[in-house]
Amino acid sequence: MTARVGNWMIATGVIIMFVALCCLPAALGEHRDASLLGLSASIFGMGALFMAGGLYFKAQMLQLQGNPNGAEDAPAPRTRGGCELCGSDVPVIHCRVHQLHMCSTCLAEHFDPRSCSYVPPTRRPAAKSGKGMARARGV
């Protein structure tokens, strides 16, 4: 189904509500009829229901257009080398006792100078190719 179905449902609901309002003067005129007033109220309620259904259908179609496969967004993958506690920031320090790389926010919560030993975060050395090694030896 397309998004136009929602538009048609809204338009149908508005027309039905208009018909109900046209019946209302006959129910409230000189010769009042309680059954005609009830019929007018029922027709108006049916029109409102159609219109609300059309609005709901359009909202669902707009939501599906945002996510084409209908699934929720997957969480962002954890960055390699990020903070090991929160996983969102770049680590600024390494706790040698607990073997944790931490960002500054997590360090404030973890800080215990009596039992922990802190060092700057280590980085693995870049892999060197054989050609670069040969030049370093002077070959």
N, CA and C atoms as an extended XYZ file, in Angstrom:
417
Properties=species:S:1:pos:R:3:atomname:S:1:resname:S:1:resid:I:1 pbc="F F F"
N         0.835       -1.178        0.000 N   MET     1
C         0.000        0.000        0.000 CA  MET     1
C         0.881        1.242        0.000 C   MET     1
N         0.365        2.283       -0.559 N   THR     2
C         1.136        3.512       -0.640 CA  THR     2
C         0.645        4.522        0.389 C   THR     2
N         1.334        5.642        0.448 N   ALA     3
C         0.977        6.698        1.400 CA  ALA     3
C        -0.317        7.401        0.994 C   ALA     3
N        -0.744        7.226       -0.250 N   ARG     4
C        -1.981        7.877       -0.695 CA  ARG     4
C        -3.210        7.283       -0.016 C   ARG     4
N        -3.105        6.053        0.447 N   VAL     5
C        -4.240        5.435        1.139 CA  VAL     5
C        -4.578        6.254        2.386 C   VAL     5
N        -3.579        6.721        3.083 N   GLY     6
C        -3.812        7.563        4.254 CA  GLY     6
C        -4.525        8.846        3.887 C   GLY     6
N        -4.130        9.450        2.772 N   ASN     7
C        -4.802       10.679        2.317 CA  ASN     7
C        -6.264       10.411        1.996 C   ASN     7
N        -6.540        9.282        1.343 N   TRP     8
C        -7.915        8.942        0.996 CA  TRP     8
C        -8.748        8.663        2.242 C   TRP     8
N        -8.148        8.035        3.223 N   MET     9
C        -8.878        7.761        4.465 CA  MET     9
C        -9.212        9.065        5.195 C   MET     9
N        -8.277        9.997        5.200 N   ILE    10
C        -8.533       11.295        5.845 CA  ILE    10
C        -9.644       12.034        5.103 C   ILE    10
N        -9.580       12.044        3.782 N   ALA    11
C       -10.604       12.735        2.990 CA  ALA    11
C       -11.975       12.093        3.189 C   ALA    11
N       -12.026       10.770        3.235 N   THR    12
C       -13.297       10.074        3.456 CA  THR    12
C       -13.857       10.421        4.833 C   THR    12
N       -12.989       10.463        5.832 N   GLY    13
C       -13.422       10.818        7.178 CA  GLY    13
C       -13.979       12.229        7.247 C   GLY    13
N       -13.358       13.155        6.544 N   VAL    14
C       -13.843       14.539        6.537 CA  VAL    14
C       -15.208       14.614        5.858 C   VAL    14
N       -15.394       13.895        4.774 N   ILE    15
C       -16.688       13.902        4.069 CA  ILE    15
C       -17.776       13.296        4.953 C   ILE    15
N       -17.455       12.197        5.625 N   ILE    16
C       -18.443       11.565        6.510 CA  ILE    16
C       -18.812       12.513        7.657 C   ILE    16
N       -17.819       13.214        8.201 N   MET    17
C       -18.106       14.170        9.274 CA  MET    17
C       -18.973       15.328        8.768 C   MET    17
N       -18.734       15.750        7.520 N   PHE    18
C       -19.553       16.822        6.938 CA  PHE    18
C       -21.002       16.372        6.778 C   PHE    18
N       -21.195       15.117        6.343 N   VAL    19
C       -22.561       14.581        6.206 CA  VAL    19
C       -23.253       14.567        7.562 C   VAL    19
N       -22.515       14.200        8.606 N   ALA    20
C       -23.093       14.170        9.950 CA  ALA    20
C       -23.497       15.570       10.392 C   ALA    20
N       -22.676       16.559       10.079 N   LEU    21
C       -23.024       17.937       10.440 CA  LEU    21
C       -24.214       18.449        9.641 C   LEU    21
N       -24.396       17.948        8.431 N   CYS    22
C       -25.567       18.335        7.632 CA  CYS    22
C       -26.857       17.730        8.214 C   CYS    22
N       -26.766       16.576        8.861 N   CYS    23
C       -27.938       15.950        9.490 CA  CYS    23
C       -28.297       16.613       10.810 C   CYS    23
N       -27.372       17.318       11.376 N   LEU    24
C       -27.585       17.920       12.690 CA  LEU    24
C       -28.710       18.960       12.713 C   LEU    24
N       -28.864       19.862       11.719 N   PRO    25
C       -29.987       20.813       11.768 CA  PRO    25
C       -31.350       20.127       11.711 C   PRO    25
N       -31.433       18.994       11.030 N   ALA    26
C       -32.715       18.273       10.986 CA  ALA    26
C       -33.053       17.708       12.359 C   ALA    26
N       -32.037       17.348       13.117 N   ALA    27
C       -32.276       16.793       14.449 CA  ALA    27
C       -32.597       17.880       15.463 C   ALA    27
N       -32.118       19.095       15.227 N   LEU    28
C       -32.322       20.175       16.191 CA  LEU    28
C       -33.308       21.229       15.712 C   LEU    28
N       -34.042       20.960       14.649 N   GLY    29
C       -34.985       21.926       14.087 CA  GLY    29
C       -36.266       22.022       14.902 C   GLY    29
N       -37.376       22.484       14.218 N   GLU    30
C       -38.678       22.640       14.881 CA  GLU    30
C       -39.200       21.314       15.400 C   GLU    30
N       -39.098       20.310       14.579 N   HIS    31
C       -39.615       18.983       14.943 CA  HIS    31
C       -38.421       18.120       15.356 C   HIS    31
N       -38.049       18.220       16.605 N   ARG    32
C       -36.867       17.508       17.103 CA  ARG    32
C       -37.093       16.004       17.085 C   ARG    32
N       -36.001       15.320       16.699 N   ASP    33
C       -36.055       13.864       16.663 CA  ASP    33
C       -34.786       13.337       17.343 C   ASP    33
N       -34.947       12.674       18.462 N   ALA    34
C       -33.799       12.188       19.238 CA  ALA    34
C       -33.041       11.095       18.481 C   ALA    34
N       -33.747       10.296       17.711 N   SER    35
C       -33.065        9.221       16.979 CA  SER    35
C       -32.185        9.791       15.861 C   SER    35
N       -32.621       10.890       15.249 N   LEU    36
C       -31.824       11.534       14.212 CA  LEU    36
C       -30.581       12.183       14.813 C   LEU    36
N       -30.697       12.686       16.040 N   LEU    37
C       -29.548       13.262       16.732 CA  LEU    37
C       -28.524       12.163       17.056 C   LEU    37
N       -28.993       11.014       17.492 N   GLY    38
C       -28.100        9.877       17.762 CA  GLY    38
C       -27.427        9.376       16.495 C   GLY    38
N       -28.187        9.336       15.391 N   LEU    39
C       -27.622        8.911       14.114 CA  LEU    39
C       -26.544        9.881       13.655 C   LEU    39
N       -26.797       11.171       13.807 N   SER    40
C       -25.818       12.186       13.414 CA  SER    40
C       -24.540       12.055       14.247 C   SER    40
N       -24.686       11.831       15.539 N   ALA    41
C       -23.517       11.671       16.407 CA  ALA    41
C       -22.726       10.412       16.034 C   ALA    41
N       -23.427        9.343       15.704 N   SER    42
C       -22.749        8.101       15.311 CA  SER    42
C       -21.988        8.271       13.997 C   SER    42
N       -22.614        8.941       13.037 N   ILE    43
C       -21.952        9.171       11.755 CA  ILE    43
C       -20.730       10.060       11.942 C   ILE    43
N       -20.859       11.093       12.788 N   PHE    44
C       -19.715       11.976       13.059 CA  PHE    44
C       -18.563       11.198       13.703 C   PHE    44
N       -18.890       10.320       14.643 N   GLY    45
C       -17.866        9.491       15.288 CA  GLY    45
C       -17.188        8.557       14.294 C   GLY    45
N       -17.957        8.000       13.365 N   MET    46
C       -17.385        7.122       12.332 CA  MET    46
C       -16.434        7.907       11.434 C   MET    46
N       -16.805        9.131       11.088 N   GLY    47
C       -15.921        9.971       10.273 CA  GLY    47
C       -14.635       10.315       11.010 C   GLY    47
N       -14.764       10.618       12.299 N   ALA    48
C       -13.573       10.912       13.093 CA  ALA    48
C       -12.663        9.691       13.178 C   ALA    48
N       -13.261        8.515       13.284 N   LEU    49
C       -12.475        7.277       13.332 CA  LEU    49
C       -11.727        7.052       12.013 C   LEU    49
N       -12.397        7.278       10.892 N   PHE    50
C       -11.728        7.145        9.589 CA  PHE    50
C       -10.570        8.134        9.472 C   PHE    50
N       -10.814        9.365        9.889 N   MET    51
C        -9.774       10.387        9.779 CA  MET    51
C        -8.582       10.045       10.688 C   MET    51
N        -8.834        9.592       11.893 N   ALA    52
C        -7.747        9.221       12.804 CA  ALA    52
C        -6.983        8.020       12.261 C   ALA    52
N        -7.703        7.075       11.669 N   GLY    53
C        -7.033        5.913       11.063 CA  GLY    53
C        -6.131        6.330        9.909 C   GLY    53
N        -6.584        7.290        9.111 N   GLY    54
C        -5.745        7.791        8.016 CA  GLY    54
C        -4.497        8.483        8.518 C   GLY    54
N        -4.639        9.280        9.587 N   LEU    55
C        -3.463        9.930       10.173 CA  LEU    55
C        -2.489        8.892       10.725 C   LEU    55
N        -3.017        7.856       11.381 N   TYR    56
C        -2.157        6.805       11.922 CA  TYR    56
C        -1.438        6.066       10.794 C   TYR    56
N        -2.156        5.781        9.718 N   PHE    57
C        -1.558        5.072        8.586 CA  PHE    57
C        -0.441        5.897        7.953 C   PHE    57
N        -0.682        7.206        7.810 N   LYS    58
C         0.366        8.066        7.242 CA  LYS    58
C         1.587        8.126        8.151 C   LYS    58
N         1.372        8.175        9.456 N   ALA    59
C         2.500        8.202       10.392 CA  ALA    59
C         3.312        6.911       10.297 C   ALA    59
N         2.639        5.780       10.158 N   GLN    60
C         3.359        4.509       10.023 CA  GLN    60
C         4.145        4.451        8.717 C   GLN    60
N         3.575        4.990        7.656 N   MET    61
C         4.283        5.001        6.372 CA  MET    61
C         5.510        5.907        6.441 C   MET    61
N         5.399        7.050        7.123 N   LEU    62
C         6.553        7.941        7.279 CA  LEU    62
C         7.637        7.288        8.118 C   LEU    62
N         7.243        6.542        9.132 N   GLN    63
C         8.223        5.863        9.973 CA  GLN    63
C         8.946        4.783        9.173 C   GLN    63
N         8.243        4.079        8.320 N   LEU    64
C         8.877        3.047        7.501 CA  LEU    64
C         9.779        3.644        6.428 C   LEU    64
N         9.471        4.855        5.978 N   GLN    65
C        10.336        5.502        5.001 CA  GLN    65
C        11.664        5.876        5.626 C   GLN    65
N        11.676        6.178        6.928 N   GLY    66
C        12.921        6.489        7.626 CA  GLY    66
C        13.799        5.252        7.743 C   GLY    66
N        13.221        4.088        8.033 N   ASN    67
C        13.923        2.812        8.105 CA  ASN    67
C        13.361        1.909        7.017 C   ASN    67
N        14.033        1.807        5.872 N   PRO    68
C        13.473        1.043        4.765 CA  PRO    68
C        13.255       -0.431        5.090 C   PRO    68
N        14.084       -1.034        5.918 N   ASN    69
C        13.917       -2.453        6.218 CA  ASN    69
C        13.030       -2.674        7.432 C   ASN    69
N        12.565       -1.616        8.067 N   GLY    70
C        11.670       -1.737        9.193 CA  GLY    70
C        12.359       -2.092       10.501 C   GLY    70
N        13.664       -2.268       10.482 N   ALA    71
C        14.399       -2.627       11.692 CA  ALA    71
C        14.925       -1.362       12.359 C   ALA    71
N        15.193       -1.483       13.640 N   GLU    72
C        15.755       -0.350       14.359 CA  GLU    72
C        17.225       -0.214       14.012 C   GLU    72
N        17.752        0.988       14.222 N   ASP    73
C        19.157        1.231       13.928 CA  ASP    73
C        20.031        0.385       14.835 C   ASP    73
N        21.034       -0.246       14.231 N   ALA    74
C        21.958       -1.054       15.005 CA  ALA    74
C        22.893       -0.139       15.786 C   ALA    74
N        23.288       -0.539       17.001 N   PRO    75
C        24.223        0.304       17.739 CA  PRO    75
C        25.556        0.395       17.017 C   PRO    75
N        26.221        1.522       17.225 N   ALA    76
C        27.501        1.735       16.555 CA  ALA    76
C        28.514        0.705       17.045 C   ALA    76
N        29.325        0.166       16.155 N   PRO    77
C        30.310       -0.810       16.585 CA  PRO    77
C        31.332       -0.170       17.510 C   PRO    77
N        31.831       -0.956       18.431 N   ARG    78
C        32.791       -0.445       19.394 CA  ARG    78
C        34.101       -0.120       18.686 C   ARG    78
N        34.625        1.062       18.965 N   THR    79
C        35.859        1.475       18.335 CA  THR    79
C        37.021        0.716       18.946 C   THR    79
N        37.888        0.241       18.098 N   ARG    80
C        39.044       -0.493       18.576 CA  ARG    80
C        40.019        0.493       19.208 C   ARG    80
N        40.493        0.140       20.383 N   GLY    81
C        41.441        0.998       21.068 CA  GLY    81
C        40.774        2.079       21.884 C   GLY    81
N        39.451        2.025       22.052 N   GLY    82
C        38.750        3.021       22.851 CA  GLY    82
C        38.808        2.671       24.322 C   GLY    82
N        38.136        3.476       25.122 N   CYS    83
C        38.072        3.246       26.567 CA  CYS    83
C        37.417        1.895       26.817 C   CYS    83
N        37.987        1.107       27.708 N   GLU    84
C        37.461       -0.229       27.955 CA  GLU    84
C        36.291       -0.232       28.934 C   GLU    84
N        36.021        0.877       29.602 N   LEU    85
C        34.882        0.936       30.516 CA  LEU    85
C        33.636        1.478       29.830 C   LEU    85
N        33.764        2.640       29.185 N   CYS    86
C        32.587        3.217       28.528 CA  CYS    86
C        32.588        2.957       27.023 C   CYS    86
N        33.748        2.762       26.435 N   GLY    87
C        33.850        2.452       25.011 CA  GLY    87
C        33.555        3.605       24.083 C   GLY    87
N        33.475        4.829       24.607 N   SER    88
C        33.086        5.928       23.736 CA  SER    88
C        34.188        6.944       23.482 C   SER    88
N        35.219        6.969       24.300 N   ASP    89
C        36.228        8.015       24.183 CA  ASP    89
C        37.611        7.406       23.990 C   ASP    89
N        38.564        8.245       23.654 N   VAL    90
C        39.946        7.815       23.442 CA  VAL    90
C        40.619        7.637       24.808 C   VAL    90
N        41.305        6.520       25.031 N   PRO    91
C        41.947        6.326       26.326 CA  PRO    91
C        43.130        7.268       26.516 C   PRO    91
N        43.249        7.801       27.738 N   VAL    92
C        44.343        8.712       28.048 CA  VAL    92
C        45.303        8.107       29.067 C   VAL    92
N        44.899        6.991       29.714 N   ILE    93
C        45.756        6.388       30.733 CA  ILE    93
C        45.479        4.892       30.816 C   ILE    93
N        46.486        4.150       31.324 N   HIS    94
C        46.381        2.691       31.439 CA  HIS    94
C        46.622        2.307       32.892 C   HIS    94
N        45.687        1.574       33.504 N   CYS    95
C        45.859        1.071       34.862 CA  CYS    95
C        46.548       -0.282       34.751 C   CYS    95
N        47.778       -0.373       35.266 N   ARG    96
C        48.548       -1.607       35.149 CA  ARG    96
C        48.026       -2.700       36.066 C   ARG    96
N        47.420       -2.336       37.195 N   VAL    97
C        46.908       -3.330       38.133 CA  VAL    97
C        45.677       -4.031       37.552 C   VAL    97
N        44.754       -3.262       37.032 N   HIS    98
C        43.511       -3.823       36.495 CA  HIS    98
C        43.567       -4.074       34.990 C   HIS    98
N        44.652       -3.688       34.341 N   GLN    99
C        44.822       -3.849       32.894 CA  GLN    99
C        43.657       -3.220       32.129 C   GLN    99
N        43.418       -1.926       32.393 N   LEU   100
C        42.337       -1.187       31.742 CA  LEU   100
C        42.872        0.070       31.082 C   LEU   100
N        42.455        0.306       29.847 N   HIS   101
C        42.699        1.581       29.181 CA  HIS   101
C        41.468        2.430       29.446 C   HIS   101
N        41.660        3.656       29.977 N   MET   102
C        40.528        4.485       30.384 CA  MET   102
C        40.607        5.888       29.792 C   MET   102
N        39.417        6.466       29.568 N   CYS   103
C        39.334        7.864       29.149 CA  CYS   103
C        39.356        8.726       30.414 C   CYS   103
N        39.382       10.038       30.251 N   SER   104
C        39.485       10.926       31.405 CA  SER   104
C        38.246       10.856       32.300 C   SER   104
N        37.064       10.647       31.717 N   THR   105
C        35.846       10.558       32.512 CA  THR   105
C        35.853        9.316       33.397 C   THR   105
N        36.240        8.190       32.833 N   CYS   106
C        36.274        6.945       33.602 CA  CYS   106
C        37.418        6.951       34.609 C   CYS   106
N        38.489        7.660       34.317 N   LEU   107
C        39.613        7.749       35.244 CA  LEU   107
C        39.183        8.440       36.535 C   LEU   107
N        38.333        9.448       36.425 N   ALA   108
C        37.868       10.160       37.620 CA  ALA   108
C        37.113        9.220       38.555 C   ALA   108
N        36.374        8.247       38.002 N   GLU   109
C        35.630        7.297       38.822 CA  GLU   109
C        36.526        6.177       39.348 C   GLU   109
N        37.546        5.809       38.601 N   HIS   110
C        38.390        4.663       38.929 CA  HIS   110
C        39.587        5.045       39.800 C   HIS   110
N        39.945        6.297       39.865 N   PHE   111
C        41.197        6.756       40.467 CA  PHE   111
C        41.358        6.284       41.917 C   PHE   111
N        42.436        5.519       42.166 N   ASP   112
C        42.796        5.058       43.511 CA  ASP   112
C        44.318        4.957       43.558 C   ASP   112
N        45.011        6.003       44.040 N   PRO   113
C        46.476        6.013       43.991 CA  PRO   113
C        47.123        4.999       44.939 C   PRO   113
N        46.401        4.461       45.925 N   ARG   114
C        46.998        3.508       46.855 CA  ARG   114
C        47.195        2.138       46.246 C   ARG   114
N        46.248        1.702       45.382 N   SER   115
C        46.368        0.342       44.860 CA  SER   115
C        46.660        0.270       43.367 C   SER   115
N        46.417        1.344       42.632 N   CYS   116
C        46.584        1.297       41.180 CA  CYS   116
C        47.881        1.974       40.748 C   CYS   116
N        48.400        1.503       39.650 N   SER   117
C        49.595        2.087       39.043 CA  SER   117
C        49.217        2.528       37.639 C   SER   117
N        49.390        3.833       37.359 N   TYR   118
C        48.949        4.386       36.086 CA  TYR   118
C        50.139        4.720       35.199 C   TYR   118
N        50.026        4.400       33.931 N   VAL   119
C        51.038        4.736       32.937 CA  VAL   119
C        50.308        5.255       31.698 C   VAL   119
N        51.011        5.992       30.833 N   PRO   120
C        50.367        6.423       29.587 CA  PRO   120
C        49.973        5.202       28.751 C   PRO   120
N        48.930        5.331       27.957 N   PRO   121
C        48.501        4.174       27.160 CA  PRO   121
C        49.578        3.776       26.161 C   PRO   121
N        49.757        2.488       26.018 N   THR   122
C        50.776        1.982       25.092 CA  THR   122
C        50.181        1.822       23.712 C   THR   122
N        51.038        1.993       22.737 N   ARG   123
C        50.626        1.778       21.355 CA  ARG   123
C        51.542        0.737       20.757 C   ARG   123
N        50.978       -0.109       19.954 N   ARG   124
C        51.795       -1.111       19.288 CA  ARG   124
C        52.646       -0.436       18.228 C   ARG   124
N        53.890       -0.834       18.111 N   PRO   125
C        54.728       -0.237       17.063 CA  PRO   125
C        54.218       -0.643       15.690 C   PRO   125
N        54.360        0.259       14.748 N   ALA   126
C        53.915       -0.018       13.383 CA  ALA   126
C        54.756       -1.133       12.793 C   ALA   126
N        54.112       -1.992       12.024 N   ALA   127
C        54.831       -3.101       11.393 CA  ALA   127
C        55.777       -2.545       10.339 C   ALA   127
N        57.024       -2.980       10.388 N   LYS   128
C        58.019       -2.493        9.428 CA  LYS   128
C        58.209       -3.525        8.336 C   LYS   128
N        58.349       -3.031        7.135 N   SER   129
C        58.575       -3.945        6.023 CA  SER   129
C        60.053       -4.316        5.957 C   SER   129
N        60.348       -5.370        5.271 N   GLY   130
C        61.733       -5.834        5.145 CA  GLY   130
C        62.605       -4.817        4.443 C   GLY   130
N        62.044       -4.054        3.537 N   LYS   131
C        62.813       -3.064        2.796 CA  LYS   131
C        63.307       -1.954        3.726 C   LYS   131
N        62.445       -1.521        4.638 N   GLY   132
C        62.835       -0.476        5.573 CA  GLY   132
C        63.880       -0.990        6.547 C   GLY   132
N        63.779       -2.233        6.917 N   MET   133
C        64.752       -2.827        7.845 CA  MET   133
C        66.122       -2.896        7.174 C   MET   133
N        66.146       -3.185        5.878 N   ALA   134
C        67.431       -3.286        5.178 CA  ALA   134
C        68.138       -1.944        5.128 C   ALA   134
N        67.372       -0.861        4.939 N   ARG   135
C        67.973        0.464        4.889 CA  ARG   135
C        68.519        0.852        6.276 C   ARG   135
N        67.806        0.448        7.337 N   ALA   136
C        68.238        0.817        8.672 CA  ALA   136
C        69.593        0.149        9.009 C   ALA   136
N        69.840       -1.046        8.474 N   ARG   137
C        71.099       -1.737        8.766 CA  ARG   137
C        72.217       -1.262        7.849 C   ARG   137
N        71.854       -0.512        6.839 N   GLY   138
C        72.884       -0.013        5.933 CA  GLY   138
C        73.216       -0.983        4.806 C   GLY   138
N        72.334       -1.886        4.495 N   VAL   139
C        72.591       -2.852        3.432 CA  VAL   139
C        72.232       -2.293        2.105 C   VAL   139
